[in-house]
Amino acid sequence: MLTSEQCAHFETFGFLLLRKLFSVQEMEKITKEAERIWNKNQSCETVNSEGIHLNYMIERSDVLTGLVNDDRIFHSVKQLLGLDFIWVGSEGNVTKRGEHRWHSDRKCWRAEEQEDVNYRRLKIMLYLDDVTKNSGCLRVIPGSHQMPFHRELGAQEKDAGSMPFGVPGEDLPCHPLESEPGDVVLFNHSLFHSVYGGWDGRRIIALKFAAKPNTRQDLHALNNTSSKYYEKSKVFQPHENFLNNECPRIRDMVKNLIELGSNL
């Protein structure tokens, strides 16, 4: 369970870093399973010059699905997103990228995105390797998930490319989320973030959630209707292993998604 101070931190700054949430033994089991899935699913669709990118990473494994049902994850998500939150998907990446320039996953500053910065979406990341500021950890700009700060940074992303505010991306004021296996990073999808100093072979598992969609605008945001910027969303195509999961918590996260998608 998160403390009231941690919830306030996430609300204000848009991120949390939970130290040593999982034990060494738990991380050994998670890492072994992740490696098995990556090795089993290497194809032209998942492997490219930037490394291995695998969607439905969590859904492919009972071991990794256990992360979603784990009270340390489940209750934290419920506290941050509210009741009836939904599953948005998962990724498993073994990356070769040395840098990932400043950006927000949800570009609410773009009017054509039809997204509301107040609609909450949450990404949880487990790094399977030690990462520091200069060796590929996630850097974030605290508070950049909120307007008007989000819009002001968005203008720099659009116009300045790799030189926001006329300085190298790695020199932009930020907070580095240095972590080691067992730590867990949570951040708002609208938060501006980046990676610099990355190295070949960094391993990352990501779990994605969203608050219950209550408006058509929320549904459009989930569907990533502007394919100019994003790959078509798989939110409304939940994996059969989640649809038929024996765990009620997991079934509840996806049970209405197909019907919601049909209304778009």
C-alpha positions as CSV (number, residue, x, y, z in Angstrom):
1,M,0.0,0.0,0.0
2,L,1.2,3.5,-0.8
3,T,1.3,6.1,1.9
4,S,-0.7,9.3,1.6
5,E,2.7,11.1,1.1
6,Q,3.6,8.8,-1.8
7,C,0.2,9.4,-3.4
8,A,0.6,13.1,-3.1
9,H,4.1,12.8,-4.6
10,F,2.7,11.0,-7.6
11,E,-0.1,13.6,-7.9
12,T,2.3,16.5,-7.8
13,F,5.3,15.2,-9.6
14,G,3.9,12.5,-11.8
15,F,6.1,9.6,-10.7
16,L,7.3,7.3,-7.9
17,L,10.3,5.1,-7.4
18,L,9.6,2.2,-5.0
19,R,12.9,0.8,-3.7
20,K,13.4,-2.9,-3.2
21,L,9.7,-3.8,-3.8
22,F,10.8,-7.2,-4.9
23,S,13.5,-9.4,-3.3
24,V,16.6,-10.8,-5.0
25,Q,15.0,-14.2,-5.2
26,E,11.8,-12.8,-6.7
27,M,13.8,-10.9,-9.3
28,E,15.9,-14.0,-10.2
29,K,12.6,-15.8,-11.0
30,I,11.2,-12.9,-12.9
31,T,14.4,-12.4,-14.9
32,K,14.7,-16.1,-15.8
33,E,11.1,-16.1,-17.1
34,A,11.6,-12.9,-19.1
35,E,14.7,-14.3,-20.7
36,R,12.7,-17.5,-21.6
37,I,10.0,-15.4,-23.3
38,W,12.4,-13.2,-25.2
39,N,14.4,-16.2,-26.5
40,K,11.2,-18.0,-27.5
41,N,9.7,-15.0,-29.4
42,Q,12.4,-13.7,-31.6
43,S,11.1,-12.9,-35.1
44,C,11.2,-10.2,-37.7
45,E,8.2,-8.6,-35.9
46,T,9.9,-8.4,-32.5
47,V,13.7,-8.0,-33.3
48,N,15.1,-5.0,-35.1
49,S,18.1,-2.7,-35.1
50,E,17.0,-1.2,-31.8
51,G,16.8,-4.5,-30.0
52,I,13.9,-6.8,-29.0
53,H,10.4,-5.3,-28.6
54,L,7.7,-7.7,-27.5
55,N,4.0,-6.7,-26.9
56,Y,1.8,-8.9,-24.6
57,M,5.0,-9.7,-22.6
58,I,3.2,-10.2,-19.3
59,E,0.2,-12.0,-20.8
60,R,2.4,-14.8,-22.2
61,S,3.5,-16.1,-18.8
62,D,1.8,-17.2,-15.6
63,V,4.9,-16.1,-13.7
64,L,4.8,-12.6,-15.0
65,T,1.0,-12.4,-14.8
66,G,1.5,-12.8,-11.1
67,L,3.0,-9.3,-11.0
68,V,-0.3,-7.8,-12.0
69,N,-2.1,-9.7,-9.2
70,D,0.6,-9.0,-6.7
71,D,-0.8,-6.8,-3.9
72,R,2.2,-4.6,-4.1
73,I,1.4,-3.7,-7.6
74,F,-2.4,-4.1,-7.7
75,H,-3.2,-2.0,-4.6
76,S,-0.8,0.7,-5.7
77,V,-2.5,1.0,-9.1
78,K,-5.9,1.1,-7.4
79,Q,-4.8,3.9,-5.1
80,L,-3.5,6.0,-8.1
81,L,-6.2,5.2,-10.7
82,G,-9.2,4.5,-8.6
83,L,-11.7,1.6,-8.7
84,D,-12.4,-0.3,-12.0
85,F,-9.1,0.6,-13.6
86,I,-8.3,-1.2,-16.8
87,W,-5.3,-3.1,-18.2
88,V,-3.7,-1.3,-21.2
89,G,-1.1,-3.9,-22.1
90,S,2.6,-4.8,-21.5
91,E,6.0,-4.7,-23.2
92,G,9.2,-6.5,-22.8
93,N,12.3,-4.8,-24.3
94,V,15.9,-5.7,-24.7
95,T,17.1,-2.4,-26.0
96,K,20.2,-1.3,-28.0
97,R,19.2,2.4,-27.9
98,G,21.9,4.7,-26.4
99,E,19.3,7.4,-26.0
100,H,15.6,8.1,-26.1
101,R,15.1,11.9,-26.5
102,W,12.7,13.9,-24.4
103,H,9.1,13.1,-25.0
104,S,5.8,12.2,-23.4
105,D,4.0,9.0,-24.3
106,R,0.6,10.8,-24.2
107,K,0.9,14.0,-26.1
108,C,-2.0,15.9,-24.7
109,W,-0.6,19.2,-25.9
110,R,-1.6,18.1,-29.4
111,A,-5.2,19.2,-30.1
112,E,-5.6,16.5,-32.7
113,E,-4.7,13.7,-30.2
114,Q,-8.2,14.2,-28.6
115,E,-6.6,13.5,-25.2
116,D,-7.3,15.0,-21.8
117,V,-4.2,15.4,-19.6
118,N,-6.5,14.7,-16.6
119,Y,-7.4,11.2,-17.9
120,R,-4.9,9.1,-15.9
121,R,-2.7,6.5,-17.5
122,L,0.0,4.7,-15.6
123,K,3.1,2.9,-16.7
124,I,5.1,0.6,-14.3
125,M,8.6,-0.3,-15.2
126,L,10.9,-3.0,-13.9
127,Y,14.5,-2.7,-15.0
128,L,16.3,-6.1,-14.9
129,D,19.7,-4.4,-14.7
130,D,21.4,-1.7,-12.7
131,V,20.8,1.7,-14.4
132,T,22.1,5.1,-13.4
133,K,21.8,8.7,-14.8
134,N,24.8,8.1,-17.2
135,S,24.0,4.4,-18.0
136,G,20.4,4.4,-19.2
137,C,18.1,5.1,-16.3
138,L,14.8,6.8,-16.9
139,R,15.0,10.6,-16.5
140,V,11.9,12.5,-15.8
141,I,10.8,16.2,-15.6
142,P,8.8,16.4,-12.4
143,G,5.4,18.0,-12.8
144,S,5.5,17.8,-16.6
145,H,2.2,15.8,-16.7
146,Q,0.2,18.9,-15.8
147,M,-0.8,21.9,-17.8
148,P,0.4,24.4,-18.7
149,F,3.9,22.9,-18.1
150,H,3.0,19.9,-20.3
151,R,2.1,22.1,-23.2
152,E,5.2,24.3,-22.9
153,L,7.5,21.3,-23.0
154,G,5.4,19.9,-25.9
155,A,6.3,22.9,-28.0
156,Q,10.0,22.2,-27.5
157,E,9.5,18.5,-28.4
158,K,7.8,19.6,-31.6
159,D,10.1,22.4,-32.7
160,A,13.5,21.8,-31.1
161,G,13.9,18.1,-31.6
162,S,17.1,16.9,-29.9
163,M,17.9,20.4,-28.6
164,P,15.0,21.5,-26.4
165,F,15.6,25.1,-25.0
166,G,18.8,25.1,-27.1
167,V,20.7,22.7,-24.9
168,P,21.7,19.1,-25.4
169,G,18.9,16.8,-24.1
170,E,21.2,15.2,-21.5
171,D,21.7,18.7,-19.9
172,L,18.0,19.5,-19.5
173,P,17.0,19.8,-15.8
174,C,15.5,16.5,-14.7
175,H,15.3,13.9,-12.0
176,P,17.2,10.6,-12.8
177,L,15.4,7.5,-11.5
178,E,18.5,5.4,-10.9
179,S,17.5,1.9,-10.0
180,E,18.6,-1.7,-9.5
181,P,16.6,-5.0,-9.9
182,G,13.8,-5.1,-7.4
183,D,13.1,-1.4,-7.6
184,V,9.9,-0.3,-9.4
185,V,9.2,2.9,-11.4
186,L,5.7,4.2,-11.7
187,F,4.9,7.3,-13.9
188,N,2.1,9.1,-15.5
189,H,1.9,8.5,-19.2
190,S,1.8,12.3,-19.8
191,L,5.1,12.9,-18.0
192,F,8.1,14.0,-20.1
193,H,10.9,11.5,-19.8
194,S,14.1,10.4,-21.6
195,V,17.1,8.1,-21.5
196,Y,20.7,8.9,-22.1
197,G,23.9,6.9,-21.9
198,G,22.1,3.6,-22.6
199,W,23.9,0.5,-23.4
200,D,23.2,-2.6,-25.6
201,G,21.3,-5.2,-23.7
202,R,19.3,-3.2,-21.1
203,R,16.3,-5.3,-20.1
204,I,12.9,-3.7,-19.2
205,I,9.5,-5.0,-18.4
206,A,6.6,-2.5,-18.6
207,L,3.0,-2.9,-17.3
208,K,0.4,-0.4,-18.4
209,F,-2.9,0.6,-16.8
210,A,-5.5,3.4,-17.1
211,A,-8.4,4.8,-15.1
212,K,-11.9,3.6,-16.0
213,P,-12.8,5.4,-19.2
214,N,-15.9,7.6,-18.6
215,T,-16.1,9.7,-21.8
216,R,-15.8,9.2,-25.5
217,Q,-12.7,11.3,-25.3
218,D,-11.2,8.8,-22.9
219,L,-12.0,5.9,-25.4
220,H,-10.4,7.8,-28.3
221,A,-7.3,8.3,-26.1
222,L,-7.1,4.6,-25.4
223,N,-7.6,3.7,-29.0
224,N,-4.7,5.9,-30.3
225,T,-6.9,7.0,-33.2
226,S,-4.2,9.3,-34.6
227,S,-2.1,6.6,-36.2
228,K,0.2,9.3,-37.6
229,Y,1.9,9.3,-34.2
230,Y,1.3,5.8,-32.7
231,E,0.9,2.2,-33.6
232,K,-2.7,1.2,-33.4
233,S,-3.6,0.4,-29.8
234,K,-4.2,-3.2,-28.7
235,V,-6.1,-2.1,-25.6
236,F,-9.4,-3.3,-27.0
237,Q,-7.8,-6.6,-28.0
238,P,-7.0,-8.1,-24.6
239,H,-5.0,-11.4,-24.6
240,E,-7.0,-14.5,-24.2
241,N,-4.9,-15.4,-21.2
242,F,-6.3,-12.4,-19.4
243,L,-9.8,-12.8,-20.6
244,N,-9.9,-16.3,-19.3
245,N,-7.7,-15.9,-16.3
246,E,-8.6,-17.7,-13.1
247,C,-7.9,-14.6,-11.1
248,P,-11.0,-12.3,-10.8
249,R,-8.8,-9.2,-10.5
250,I,-7.3,-9.8,-13.9
251,R,-10.5,-10.7,-15.6
252,D,-12.1,-7.6,-14.2
253,M,-9.4,-5.4,-15.8
254,V,-10.3,-6.6,-19.3
255,K,-13.8,-7.9,-19.2
256,N,-15.5,-4.8,-20.8
257,L,-12.7,-3.8,-23.2
258,I,-13.9,-5.6,-26.3
259,E,-17.4,-4.1,-25.9
260,L,-16.0,-0.7,-25.3
261,G,-13.8,-0.9,-28.4
262,S,-16.9,-1.9,-30.5
263,N,-18.5,1.5,-29.6
264,L,-15.7,3.6,-31.2
